[in-house]
Amino acid sequence: MNLTGVEVNVSADDLLKKLPPSTVIAVISDDKGQIRTVKVDHDSIPKNESFIKVAGGCFVPVNGRLVWVNPCPY
């Protein structure tokens, strides 16, 4: 999977307080501990497969929105 996005120049805490529906945020810490926050572009999320799968279900794109599905269909 190859996701694209844009760096968001606000703290992850501030961003999470008013996160719009179906927004995907990646918080990444590099080898020096510097934290970067990235808003993932929805067009880079693969269609017809799970986006993130965890025990108990997964997120899948449905009509432009990320929907939690349990059990995961993929």
FENRA-V977419 format. One record per pair of residues at least 4 apart in sequence whose C-alpha atoms are under 7 Angstrom apart, sorted by sequence separation. I is the first residue (numbers start at 1). J is the second residue. If there is no record, write none. Layout:
# FENRA-V977419
i=(I:I)
j=(J:J)
This chain:
# FENRA-V977419
i=(10:11:12:13:15:19:29:30:53:54:61:62:10:29:30:53:61:62:29:45:52:53:60:61:28:29:52:59:60:27:28:50:51:59:60:27:28:50:51:59:27:50:58:59:26:27:49:57:58:25:26:57:58:25:26:57:25:47:56:57:58:24:25:56:57:24:50:12:49:8:7:8:7:8:6:7:5:6:5:6:5:4:5:3:4:4:3:3:22:22)
j=(14:15:16:17:19:23:33:34:57:58:65:66:15:34:35:58:66:67:35:51:58:59:66:67:35:36:59:66:67:35:36:58:59:67:68:36:37:59:60:68:37:60:68:69:37:38:60:68:69:37:38:69:70:38:39:70:39:61:70:71:72:39:40:71:72:40:74:37:74:37:37:38:38:39:38:39:38:39:39:40:40:40:41:40:41:44:44:45:65:66)
